[in-house]
Amino acid sequence: MLRKLMKYELRATGRIFLPFFGALIVLSLLNKLFYSNRAENMMRTLRQNGKGLPIEITRVISMALFIFLICAIFMLAAIVMIQRFYKNLLGDEGYLMFTLPVRPWQLITSKAAVSCMWLVVSGLVTLLACLLMMASLGDIIDIFAGLPMSFRNLTPQSALHGVLLSFEVCLLMLVYLFYFILLVYAAIAVGQLWSAHKLLGAFGAFIVLNTAFQIITFSAVWVFDKLTDMISLPARWGDQHILTVMHAGIWMVLLWGALMGAACFALANWLLGKKLNLE
């Protein structure tokens, strides 16, 4: 059933995002054409003849639209993330959604996974659009083809640490993205307890929950810092040992984010399962 929920969510949100992604790619190619060497030479000639103003204005508008569209895509992703959760589960559609043979955790998981996917895809499409605008297709292929070559110049240990670090950073970003989404969902679930002011309650709950998690995090960091001050690393430790400590620190931060995300998920699941208010 979770797969069906995600499939439905993807279909509903894909109709919103795909046209924006297509427009961003088209604008990137258009800007590439406007700012190519040939276009610059043509503009130089037109300026000398006093006829380049209309094309110059078009180029500026095209670049402004490109930047605006990038901002709009990420704003859209955030808006859709909130709207789909609030409208589908706590609005008029909630009466239908909660009559389906699914558990609240499945509803939360499907929406969080799809929201996270669209945020990641938005970032990748934006990166691709910028690469297409600034570099040729051959340059892009050379960049990705050259990545494996860069590891060949490293020792096996350094290459292993590099690959592992890249994986850890990507996983860290993904975990904290999930945490943020679940924090928003938990705040909305708390806000629905107030029948008259659900959105205001959700906004206040987000501030309270975020502040509470920050206080807990800073307290944990302070305790950890005091503990590490009592431990002195042996002078004989080399770079490999330091890298091992760094990996361990990344995994601690990662697990902490996963723990906070799990707390938000548990809170939202409990509220939607035991304290649901659709009035």
N, C-alpha and C positions, 0 to 999 in steps of 0.2 A: 504493500500500500504506500510505503514511503516513496518508492520509485514512481508511482502514479502521481503522487502529490508534486514531486519535483518536476515531472514531465509537464503537468498542468501549469505549474508556476513558470517554467521556462517558456512555454508557448505564450502565456499571457504577457510576460515581460519582454520577450524577444521582439515582439511587434513594436515595442517602444524604442529599444536600444539599437536594433540593426539599421534603421534609417539614419540615425545619428552617426553610427560608425561609418556607413557608406559615404555620408556627406563629408566627414572628416578626411577620409582617404582621397576623395575627389578634390577637396580644397588643398590638401598637401601637394597633389600632382599639379594643380593649377598654380600654386605658389612656386613650385619648382620651375614651371614654365616661365612665370613672370620674372623670376629672379635668376634665370640662367645667364650664362655669359653672352649668348646671342641676344637675349632680351636687353641686357645692360648695354651692349653695343648699339642696339636699335634706339634705346632711350637716349643715349648720348647724342646720337644724330638728330633725334627729334627735338631735344632741348636746344640744340644749336639753331634749329629752324623755328623755335618757339611753338612747337606743336605737341609737346610731350605731356602737357598738364592732364588731359583726360585719362591717358594710360597710367600716369603716375598716381592719380586719385584711385583708379581701379586697383592698382597694385596694393595701395595702402588699405583699401577696404577689404580686399581679399585676405591680407595678412591679419587684419583686425578680426575678421570673421573666423579665421582659423583659431586664433587665441581664444576668442569668445566661445567657440564651439567646444574647445577642450575643457574650459571651465564649466560650460553648460552640461557636458556629459557627466562629470563627477558630481555636480549638484543634482542632476537627474537621478544618478545612482543612489544618492542619499535620500532623495525625496521618495523614489519608488520603494526603497527599503522600508521607510517608515509607513508610507501609505498602504502598501500591500499588507503589512502586518496589522495595522490599525483597522483598515477598512474591511479586510477579509475575515478577521477574527473577532473584532470588537465592535464593528459597525453592524449594519443591517444584514450583511452577508454572514455574520457570525452565527445566526440561528441555523443556517444551512450547513456551515462548515462543521459545527459541533454536533450535528445529527449524523455525520458520516461515521462509519465504523473505524475510526482512527483515534489514537491517543493524542493528548496535547503535545507530548514531546515530539511526535512525528510531524505535527504542524509546524512547530518551532524549528525543528531540524531542516525541514524542506525549505522554509523561507530563508533561514540563515545561510544554508548552503548555496542557494541560488543567488542571494544578495551578494555573498562573498565572491561567487563566480563572476558576476557582472562587474564588480569593482576591480577584480584582477584583470578581466578581459579589457575593461576600459583603460587600465594602465598600459597593457600590452599594445592595444590598438593605437593609443596616443604615442607610445614609443615608436611603433612602426610608421605612423604618419610623419613623425619628426625625421626619422631616418630616410624615408622616401623623399621628403622635401629637401634635405640637406645633402644626401648622397645618392649616387646612382645605384641601380640594382646590382651591378658588378661589385661596387664598393661594399655593399651590404653583405653579399655572398663572401667576399674576401675577409670581412670582419669575423663572420661566424666560422669560416673555414680556418682562420688563423688562430682561433681559440685553442684547439687541440695542440697546435704547434708550440704555443707558448708554454705548455706544460712539459713538453719534451726537453726543454732546457733546464728543468728543475730536477733536483734529486727525487727519488721515489717518495721519501718521507715528506719533502716539501710539497710535492704534487698532491699527495694524499691529504695533507693538512689543508691545501688550497681548495680541493674539491669538497672536503668535509665542511670547511668554513662557508663556502658558497651555499651548500645545502642547508646548513644551520641558519644562515641569514634569511634565506627564502622561507624556511619553516617558521622562523621567529616572526617574520612579517605576516605570514598567514595566520598564525595563532593569535596574534594581537589584533588582526583584522576581525577574526571571529569573535574575539573578546569584546571589541567595540560594538559589533552588531548585537551580540547577546546582551550587552549592557543597555543598549537602546531598547531592545525588546523587554527586558526586565523592568525598565522605567515605564514603558507603556503599560505593561501588565499591572504595575502598582497604580498608575494613574487611572486605570479603569475602575478602581474601587470607588472613586468619586463620580457619582452619576451625572452631576450638573457640570463639572469642570474637568473632564477626562484629560484633555490636552494640556491644560494648565497643571493638573496633577502629575502628568507624565513628565513635563518639563522640570517641575520641582523635584520629582523623584530622581530624575537623571542627575541633577546637581548634587543631591544628597548622596546617592549611590557612588557617583564618581569621586566626590570628596572623601567619602568613607574609604573607598579602595585606595585612594592616594595616601591617606593617612596611614593605613595599614601597610602599604608598600614602603613608604618612607621609614616607618618604624622597623620593618623587617630589614631594610637596607642598613639602618643605623646599628641594629643588633649584629648583623653580619659584619659590618665594618669594624666594630669593636672586637669581634672574635678573631678576624683576620689580623688585627694589630698585634694580637698575642702570639701569632704564628710567624716566625721568620723563615723564609725560604732558604735552604742550604746554598751556600755560595757556589758549590760545584754544579748546581743545576744549570743546564744550558738552554738554548733556545727551544729545543724540542719539549723540555719539561714545562717551560713557560707557555708554549702553545697548548699543551695538555691542560694546564690550569685555565687558559682562556676558553677552551672548548667546554670545560666543566662549568665555567661561569655563564657561558651562553645557554647551556642546557638548564641551569638553575633559573635564569631569567625566563626561558621558554616554559618551563614547568610552572613557574609562578603565574605567567599569563594564562596557561591552561587551567590552573586552579581557580583563578578569578573568573574565567569564562564559564567554568563548570558551576561556580556559585551563582552566577547570573542565570544560567540555564535552569538550574534547580529552582531558583526563585520564580522565574517566569512559568515553569512547568507546574509548580505547586499552585500558584495563583490562578492560572487558567484551568487547572483541574479541580480545585477546591473552592476558589473564591471568585468564580466567573460572574461578571455583572454586565449583562447586555441591555440593560434599561437605558 
